[in-house]
Structures are given as structure tokens and as C-alpha cells.
Amino acid sequence: MLPGLTATDLVPDRTLVYIVGCSGGLDSAVLAHLYSELFHAGELDESPVLFHLDHGLRLSSARDARFVERLAATLGLPLYSDRIRLRVLAHRGGFNLEEAGRLARYRRMLRIGRQIGLPFVGVTAHHADDYAESVLLKMIRGATDRAFLMPSFIELPLSRKETIPLFRPLLKMTRSDLKRYAKEQGIAYREDPTNRSDEYRRNRLRHTVVPALKDEGWEPGALWRRLHAGERFGRTTLAAAPTIEHLVLPFALFEGASAGEVKHVLDRALLRLALKPVQGSADSGVLGEIMRQSLSGRLSVQTKDWILCSAGDAIWIFRSDAELLKRPACTEDEREFMIQGLRIFRYAKGERQTIAFFEPGMRTTTGKKLKEIFLREAIPLPLRSVVPLIVEHGQVVRICGAVVGVKDVRFDRQP
């Protein structure tokens, strides 16, 4: 077994069929060996299945497919394989190659699961370095820290009616961990020559930025573990799948846009939140209300499934059941407050300071109305009642905004 992982980490539910995506590269070859080992050790009720998809992008891709065939035979595991013309699919769907490849793989995994006819989960070999690279890419795009979540299990929407259960058991392991294990166990794998090309942004980050960060002490595995401290690998992970709970979009996307363009943007966002498309037309229903409000530069629309509101130059969309919309647990000792948000946040505690939440009429120690500060700092309306406040003598000393993914704000007492 790979050091740092247990059988339970890889097999949270022994009754499932684990459909293991296998390109033949280092990560997926190690993953295939791990599941084969667990099956032959009696840890699984059903045989894992290997799945290989030839994207038809490289002359060597046929050799990759033959390698996976030999690997499946060696491990004694069933293999499902397919070949597509990825560039054609990407062009037809309006996706880039990475998006089109991902969608094609997951749709075929779903088809295999249905063919098998037993409860299943698709398994991918994403590891901590993949996660760290994704975080850097999202930072470049301007994402907030809530977008940095990559849970080990998700129900991924593939269309309005279809989702696939996906499991990523290697997220707390690094590429170095996998390479070391492959060398120790004599695991053969294929090298993808495109991984050496700096044509792709992810590769450029992998070859330049990530090594520099590691030289400064950055450890991708620790990053994933810290941001997912509340997630436990095991049976409960599959029983209660976490999902993205909110998104932040630039208001500029709506300015001057037609109803069709606004609907396209919202439908993509709602699909990302595992929700149904927006209903209505340019003149009626929810979409009509959004179009009317957007003319005023301010938005506040709520359905039973989601909440949409504007704040500053951003549009926030929350799932109605988002954990972020619940007041966080707060504890304290003599020296500090401890607040459980995305992680545990710690704030120094003054002698007469307490934690409170917004009430009408509240003011800061500078004498400003708290409501005005919320508007100035572009804190969206749904978060104002749940963001913790440090209060002294009935006045707000600090808005603990980081707990809910916005900026902390401190106030100096007036002389």
C-alpha cells in the first residue's frame, strides 16, 4: 500500500464497482496497481474496472492504449477502452481540448457504469500537485478562495439530467510520492510527451512556478489537507458528497447583455452548482425579473434553490442550502476567539470583547453605521447576518470577513 494511504482511503464502500480511469501515465498506473492489490486482498466485493480513452491527438496514443491493455491483463482486471477524435468534439461543442476531453471521459465512464448495472463510482488519479496547479490557474483567473475546494468525492453534473459520482483518492499524495512508490514497486508507466511542452499554461506553471514555490517550502499535499481539514476519507465521504456552494461573477457580464446571453451565463453557473437552469424569458419569470433589475445596476433574486445578488462590481450566486449561509461555530478562551469557517480562524481577544452578529442599528467604534460599511466593502446581503463581528462595549471592533470569504475590516476607536 502507498505510504500515507489506508485501504479505507481507497475503498470507502466495498460494495461499489470502482471504474478506474487509466491513461497509462504514472498517476493512473499506480492507481490501477493499488486497486488490483486491494481486490486480490479481498477488500472489494466486485472487481475494479480499468477504463482507457484514446483522444486521437498523438501518433503514440495507440501505443498508450496497448500498454493499458497489457497492464489490465497483468493485473487481472477488466478493461473498457474507446477512441475519439477530440479536436472534432471540442470544435462542435465550443470547448477547449482539456474541457472536451474531461467531458468525454466522464460521459463514457457513466455509460460503462450503466452497462455494468451495479452501484459504481468513477475513480481518477488526481493528486496534490494537480490540485496545486489548479489553484494557481484559478488565482490567475481571479477566483476567490472558496473556488479552491477540490473534495475527494463529487457528484459531477454532465448535463441537465445526468451526474456521475467521481472519487479522487490520491489528493493528499504528491507526484513525488507516486514516483517514489512506482520505483520501489517496479511499476511501469508511459510518459506523455505533451507534458514536457510549455505550450500549455498548466505545464508552464508546473515547470517554473511550482518548483520555485517548493524551493520556498511550499508543499502541495499540505495545502490540500489544510483547505480540506473537515473532510474525512472513508464511508461518510461517499454518503454526503460536498459540492461547490457559491460562485462570484463580474457584473460586467450582464451589462448590455441580451436575455439569451444572460441565460447562457446563469445556466453555466447553475450547472456548476449542480442546479437546474434558470426559468423564464426576457419578459417573464425569474429571467425576466433578473433582466429588469439588471437595468438598475442592482440585483436581488431568490428562488427555492438559489440566491442571486449583486455587491459592488460582482454578482454572487449561492445555493440555498450553502453552509456559508449558516452562522459559524465560535469558541473562545482567555486570549483568542476561534471561528470555524473554511478553516479555523483565530482572532486576538480583548478584555471586554465578545463575538456577535449583525443587528439593525449597529455601529462601529468609528461611529459609522455597520450597514454602510457592508455596502462600502461590497459584502453581499446573504452574508451580512452570518459574518462574525468582534464587539466591545456594544460597538463593532472588527468584521471577521475572511470566515465567509470576504475581507476582514478593523476599526480604530475614535479619540
C-alpha positions as CSV (number, residue, x, y, z in Angstrom):
1,M,0.0,0.0,0.0
2,L,1.2,3.5,-0.8
3,P,2.6,5.1,2.4
4,G,0.1,7.7,3.7
5,L,-3.0,5.9,2.5
6,T,-5.1,3.1,4.0
7,A,-7.4,0.6,2.4
8,T,-10.3,2.7,3.7
9,D,-9.0,5.8,1.9
10,L,-9.2,3.9,-1.4
11,V,-12.3,1.8,-0.7
12,P,-14.8,3.8,1.4
13,D,-17.5,1.4,0.3
14,R,-16.5,-2.2,-0.7
15,T,-19.9,-2.9,-2.4
16,L,-19.2,-0.4,-5.2
17,V,-17.7,-1.1,-8.6
18,Y,-14.6,1.2,-8.9
19,I,-14.2,2.3,-12.6
20,V,-10.6,3.5,-12.7
21,G,-9.6,5.9,-15.4
22,C,-6.2,4.8,-16.7
23,S,-4.2,6.8,-19.3
24,G,-1.1,4.6,-18.7
25,G,0.8,7.5,-17.1
26,L,2.4,7.5,-13.7
27,D,-0.6,8.5,-11.6
28,S,-3.2,6.2,-13.2
29,A,-0.8,3.2,-13.4
30,V,-0.1,3.5,-9.7
31,L,-3.8,3.8,-9.0
32,A,-4.6,0.7,-11.1
33,H,-2.0,-1.3,-9.2
34,L,-3.4,-0.1,-5.8
35,Y,-7.0,-1.2,-6.7
36,S,-5.8,-4.5,-8.1
37,E,-3.9,-5.2,-4.9
38,L,-7.0,-4.4,-2.8
39,F,-9.3,-6.5,-4.9
40,H,-7.0,-9.5,-4.7
41,A,-6.6,-9.0,-1.0
42,G,-10.4,-9.3,-0.6
43,E,-11.1,-5.7,0.2
44,L,-13.6,-5.3,-2.6
45,D,-16.8,-7.3,-3.4
46,E,-16.6,-6.6,-7.1
47,S,-13.6,-6.4,-9.4
48,P,-12.4,-2.9,-10.2
49,V,-12.6,-1.9,-13.9
50,L,-10.0,-0.1,-15.9
51,F,-11.1,2.5,-18.5
52,H,-8.9,4.0,-21.2
53,L,-9.9,6.7,-23.7
54,D,-7.6,7.4,-26.7
55,H,-8.1,11.0,-27.6
56,G,-6.6,10.6,-31.0
57,L,-4.3,13.6,-30.6
58,R,-0.8,11.9,-30.8
59,L,0.8,9.3,-33.0
60,S,1.9,7.5,-29.9
61,S,-1.6,7.3,-28.4
62,A,-2.2,3.8,-29.9
63,R,0.9,2.6,-28.0
64,D,-0.6,4.0,-24.8
65,A,-3.8,2.0,-25.5
66,R,-1.8,-1.2,-26.0
67,F,0.2,-0.5,-22.8
68,V,-3.1,-0.2,-20.8
69,E,-4.3,-3.5,-22.4
70,R,-1.2,-5.3,-21.2
71,L,-1.5,-3.6,-17.8
72,A,-5.1,-4.8,-17.4
73,A,-4.1,-8.3,-18.4
74,T,-1.2,-8.3,-15.9
75,L,-3.4,-7.1,-13.1
76,G,-6.2,-9.4,-14.0
77,L,-8.8,-6.6,-14.3
78,P,-11.5,-6.0,-16.9
79,L,-10.7,-3.2,-19.4
80,Y,-13.1,-0.9,-21.3
81,S,-11.4,1.2,-24.0
82,D,-12.6,3.6,-26.6
83,R,-11.2,6.1,-29.2
84,I,-12.5,9.5,-30.1
85,R,-11.5,12.4,-32.3
86,L,-11.1,15.0,-29.6
87,R,-10.4,18.0,-31.8
88,V,-13.7,17.4,-33.6
89,L,-15.6,17.0,-30.4
90,A,-14.1,20.2,-29.0
91,H,-14.9,22.2,-32.1
92,R,-18.5,21.0,-32.2
93,G,-19.1,21.7,-28.5
94,G,-17.2,25.0,-28.3
95,F,-14.9,23.7,-25.7
96,N,-11.1,23.8,-25.3
97,L,-9.3,20.4,-25.6
98,E,-9.0,20.0,-21.8
99,E,-12.7,20.6,-21.2
100,A,-13.8,18.4,-24.1
101,G,-11.5,15.5,-23.0
102,R,-12.8,15.7,-19.5
103,L,-16.4,15.7,-20.6
104,A,-15.9,12.8,-23.0
105,R,-14.1,10.7,-20.4
106,Y,-16.8,11.2,-17.7
107,R,-19.6,10.5,-20.1
108,R,-18.0,7.2,-21.1
109,M,-17.4,6.3,-17.5
110,L,-21.1,6.9,-16.9
111,R,-22.0,4.7,-19.8
112,I,-19.8,1.9,-18.5
113,G,-21.4,2.1,-15.1
114,R,-24.8,1.8,-16.6
115,Q,-23.6,-1.2,-18.7
116,I,-22.3,-2.9,-15.6
117,G,-25.6,-2.4,-13.9
118,L,-24.3,-2.2,-10.3
119,P,-23.7,0.8,-8.0
120,F,-20.4,2.4,-9.1
121,V,-18.1,5.3,-8.8
122,G,-15.6,6.7,-11.3
123,V,-12.1,7.0,-9.9
124,T,-9.5,9.4,-11.2
125,A,-5.8,9.8,-10.2
126,H,-5.8,13.5,-9.4
127,H,-3.1,14.2,-6.8
128,A,-1.9,17.1,-4.7
129,D,0.3,18.6,-7.4
130,D,-2.6,18.6,-9.8
131,Y,-4.7,20.3,-7.2
132,A,-1.9,22.9,-6.5
133,E,-1.6,23.7,-10.3
134,S,-5.4,24.1,-10.4
135,V,-5.3,26.6,-7.5
136,L,-2.7,28.6,-9.3
137,L,-4.7,28.6,-12.5
138,K,-7.8,29.8,-10.6
139,M,-5.8,32.5,-8.9
140,I,-4.7,33.8,-12.4
141,R,-8.4,33.9,-13.4
142,G,-9.2,35.9,-10.3
143,A,-11.1,33.3,-8.3
144,T,-11.9,33.6,-4.6
145,D,-10.6,31.1,-2.0
146,R,-13.9,29.2,-1.9
147,A,-13.2,28.2,-5.5
148,F,-10.0,26.4,-4.4
149,L,-12.0,23.5,-2.9
150,M,-11.5,20.1,-4.6
151,P,-13.2,17.5,-2.5
152,S,-12.2,13.9,-2.9
153,F,-15.8,12.9,-3.8
154,I,-18.2,14.9,-6.0
155,E,-21.4,14.3,-7.9
156,L,-20.4,15.9,-11.2
157,P,-23.2,17.3,-13.5
158,L,-22.7,16.2,-17.1
159,S,-26.0,17.7,-18.4
160,R,-29.3,18.9,-17.0
161,K,-30.4,15.4,-16.2
162,E,-27.1,13.4,-15.7
163,T,-24.5,13.3,-13.0
164,I,-21.6,11.0,-12.3
165,P,-20.2,10.1,-8.9
166,L,-16.4,10.7,-9.0
167,F,-13.8,9.8,-6.4
168,R,-10.2,11.2,-6.2
169,P,-8.4,9.2,-3.5
170,L,-4.9,10.4,-4.2
171,L,-5.4,14.1,-3.5
172,K,-3.3,14.1,-0.3
173,M,-0.4,12.5,-2.1
174,T,2.1,14.3,-4.2
175,R,3.6,13.4,-7.6
176,S,6.9,12.7,-5.8
177,D,5.1,10.2,-3.5
178,L,3.7,8.4,-6.6
179,K,7.0,8.4,-8.4
180,R,8.8,7.0,-5.4
181,Y,6.2,4.3,-4.9
182,A,6.3,3.3,-8.6
183,K,10.1,3.0,-8.4
184,E,10.0,0.9,-5.2
185,Q,7.3,-1.4,-6.6
186,G,8.7,-1.7,-10.2
187,I,5.5,-0.2,-11.7
188,A,5.9,0.6,-15.4
189,Y,4.1,3.6,-16.9
190,R,4.0,5.7,-20.1
191,E,5.4,9.2,-20.4
192,D,3.2,11.7,-22.2
193,P,5.4,13.9,-24.3
194,T,2.9,16.8,-24.2
195,N,3.6,17.1,-20.5
196,R,7.0,18.5,-21.4
197,S,5.7,21.2,-23.7
198,D,5.3,24.7,-22.5
199,E,2.6,25.4,-25.0
200,Y,0.0,24.9,-22.2
201,R,-0.3,27.2,-19.3
202,R,-0.6,24.3,-16.8
203,N,2.7,22.9,-18.0
204,R,4.4,26.3,-17.7
205,L,3.3,26.6,-14.1
206,R,4.4,23.0,-13.4
207,H,7.9,23.6,-14.9
208,T,8.6,27.1,-13.5
209,V,6.3,28.4,-10.8
210,V,5.6,25.2,-8.8
211,P,9.3,24.3,-8.4
212,A,10.1,27.8,-7.3
213,L,7.3,27.6,-4.7
214,K,8.5,24.2,-3.5
215,D,12.0,25.7,-3.1
216,E,10.5,28.2,-0.7
217,G,8.9,25.4,1.4
218,W,5.5,25.1,-0.3
219,E,4.1,21.5,0.0
220,P,1.1,20.8,-2.3
221,G,-0.1,17.9,-0.1
222,A,-0.2,20.1,3.0
223,L,-2.1,22.7,1.0
224,W,-4.9,20.3,0.1
225,R,-5.1,18.9,3.6
226,R,-5.3,22.3,5.2
227,L,-8.1,23.5,2.9
228,H,-10.0,20.3,3.3
229,A,-9.4,19.7,7.0
230,G,-13.1,19.0,7.6
231,E,-13.2,16.2,5.0
232,R,-12.5,12.7,6.1
233,F,-11.7,9.9,3.7
234,G,-14.0,7.0,4.3
235,R,-17.6,5.8,4.0
236,T,-19.1,9.1,5.1
237,T,-17.3,10.8,2.2
238,L,-19.3,9.0,-0.4
239,A,-22.5,9.2,1.6
240,A,-22.5,13.0,1.8
241,A,-20.9,14.5,-1.3
242,P,-19.7,18.1,-0.9
243,T,-20.3,20.4,-3.8
244,I,-19.5,24.0,-4.8
245,E,-21.9,26.1,-2.9
246,H,-21.5,29.6,-4.4
247,L,-19.9,31.4,-7.3
248,V,-18.9,35.0,-7.9
249,L,-19.2,36.6,-11.4
250,P,-18.3,40.0,-12.7
251,F,-21.4,42.3,-13.0
252,A,-20.0,43.4,-16.3
253,L,-21.2,40.1,-17.8
254,F,-24.7,41.4,-17.5
255,E,-24.2,44.9,-18.7
256,G,-25.7,45.4,-22.1
257,A,-26.3,41.6,-22.5
258,S,-29.4,40.1,-24.1
259,A,-31.7,37.8,-22.2
260,G,-30.2,34.9,-24.2
261,E,-26.7,35.9,-23.2
262,V,-27.6,36.3,-19.5
263,K,-29.4,33.0,-19.5
264,H,-26.4,31.3,-21.0
265,V,-24.1,32.7,-18.3
266,L,-26.5,31.8,-15.5
267,D,-27.2,28.3,-16.8
268,R,-23.5,27.5,-16.9
269,A,-23.1,28.9,-13.3
270,L,-26.1,27.0,-12.0
271,L,-24.9,23.8,-13.7
272,R,-21.6,24.3,-11.8
273,L,-23.6,24.5,-8.6
274,A,-25.5,21.3,-9.5
275,L,-28.7,23.2,-10.0
276,K,-31.3,23.4,-12.8
277,P,-31.2,26.1,-15.4
278,V,-32.9,29.5,-14.8
279,Q,-36.6,29.6,-15.8
280,G,-38.5,32.3,-17.7
281,S,-38.0,34.6,-20.7
282,A,-36.8,38.2,-21.3
283,D,-40.2,39.4,-20.2
284,S,-41.4,36.9,-17.6
285,G,-40.4,34.5,-14.9
286,V,-37.2,34.6,-13.0
287,L,-35.1,35.5,-16.0
288,G,-37.4,38.4,-16.7
289,E,-37.0,39.7,-13.1
290,I,-33.2,39.5,-13.4
291,M,-33.3,41.4,-16.7
292,R,-35.5,44.2,-15.1
293,Q,-33.3,44.5,-12.0
294,S,-30.0,44.5,-14.0
295,L,-31.1,47.8,-15.7
296,S,-30.9,49.5,-12.3
297,G,-27.4,48.1,-11.6
298,R,-28.5,46.1,-8.5
299,L,-29.7,42.5,-8.3
300,S,-31.5,40.6,-5.6
301,V,-33.4,37.5,-6.7
302,Q,-34.2,34.4,-4.8
303,T,-35.7,31.0,-5.7
304,K,-36.2,27.9,-3.6
305,D,-32.9,26.6,-4.9
306,W,-30.6,29.6,-5.1
307,I,-30.0,33.2,-4.2
308,L,-28.5,35.8,-6.6
309,C,-27.4,39.2,-5.5
310,S,-25.1,42.0,-6.5
311,A,-22.5,43.6,-4.3
312,G,-20.1,46.2,-5.7
313,D,-19.0,45.1,-9.2
314,A,-19.7,41.4,-8.5
315,I,-22.7,39.1,-8.7
316,W,-22.9,36.4,-6.0
317,I,-24.9,33.1,-6.6
318,F,-25.5,30.9,-3.6
319,R,-27.1,27.5,-3.3
320,S,-30.0,28.0,-0.8
321,D,-28.6,25.1,1.3
322,A,-25.0,26.5,1.3
323,E,-23.1,26.0,4.6
324,L,-21.7,29.5,4.1
325,L,-25.1,31.0,4.8
326,K,-25.2,29.5,8.3
327,R,-23.7,31.2,11.3
328,P,-20.3,29.6,12.0
329,A,-19.5,28.0,15.4
330,C,-17.5,30.3,17.6
331,T,-15.5,29.4,20.7
332,E,-13.1,31.3,22.9
333,D,-10.5,31.2,25.6
334,E,-8.8,33.9,27.6
335,R,-6.7,35.1,24.7
336,E,-8.4,34.4,21.4
337,F,-11.6,33.7,19.5
338,M,-11.7,30.5,17.4
339,I,-14.2,30.6,14.5
340,Q,-14.9,27.5,12.3
341,G,-15.3,28.7,8.6
342,L,-13.5,27.4,5.6
343,R,-10.8,26.6,8.2
344,I,-10.4,27.6,11.8
345,F,-9.8,31.3,12.1
346,R,-8.2,32.7,15.2
347,Y,-8.6,36.3,16.4
348,A,-6.9,38.0,19.4
349,K,-9.5,38.7,22.1
350,G,-9.6,42.0,24.1
351,E,-10.6,42.1,27.7
352,R,-14.2,43.1,27.2
353,Q,-14.7,41.8,23.7
354,T,-17.3,39.3,22.5
355,I,-18.5,37.7,19.3
356,A,-21.8,39.0,17.9
357,F,-23.8,39.0,14.6
358,F,-25.4,41.9,12.8
359,E,-28.4,43.6,14.2
360,P,-30.1,46.7,12.8
361,G,-28.7,50.0,14.2
362,M,-25.2,48.5,14.9
363,R,-22.3,51.0,14.7
364,T,-18.5,50.6,14.6
365,T,-16.1,52.1,17.0
366,T,-15.6,54.9,14.5
367,G,-19.3,55.8,14.8
368,K,-20.2,54.6,11.3
369,K,-23.3,52.6,10.7
370,L,-22.4,48.9,10.1
371,K,-24.9,48.7,7.3
372,E,-23.0,51.5,5.4
373,I,-19.7,49.6,6.0
374,F,-21.2,46.5,4.5
375,L,-22.2,48.5,1.4
376,R,-18.8,50.1,1.1
377,E,-16.9,46.8,1.4
378,A,-19.3,45.1,-1.1
379,I,-20.3,42.3,1.4
380,P,-23.3,40.6,-0.2
381,L,-26.6,40.7,1.7
382,P,-26.9,37.0,2.4
383,L,-23.5,37.0,4.2
384,R,-24.2,40.1,6.4
385,S,-26.2,38.2,9.0
386,V,-23.7,35.3,9.3
387,V,-20.3,37.1,9.3
388,P,-18.9,37.2,12.8
389,L,-18.3,40.5,14.5
390,I,-15.9,41.3,17.3
391,V,-17.8,43.7,19.6
392,E,-16.6,45.9,22.5
393,H,-19.0,48.0,24.6
394,G,-21.7,47.4,22.0
395,Q,-19.6,48.7,19.1
396,V,-18.1,46.7,16.3
397,V,-14.3,46.5,16.5
398,R,-13.8,44.1,13.6
399,I,-15.7,42.4,10.8
400,C,-14.3,38.8,10.6
401,G,-14.9,38.7,6.8
402,A,-12.3,36.1,6.0
403,V,-14.5,33.5,7.7
404,V,-17.1,33.9,4.9
405,G,-14.6,34.5,2.1
406,V,-14.6,38.3,2.0
407,K,-12.1,40.9,3.5
408,D,-11.5,41.4,7.2
409,V,-12.2,45.0,8.3
410,R,-10.8,46.6,11.5
411,F,-11.9,49.8,13.1
412,D,-9.9,52.1,15.3
413,R,-11.7,53.7,18.2
414,Q,-12.3,57.4,17.9
415,P,-10.2,59.5,20.2
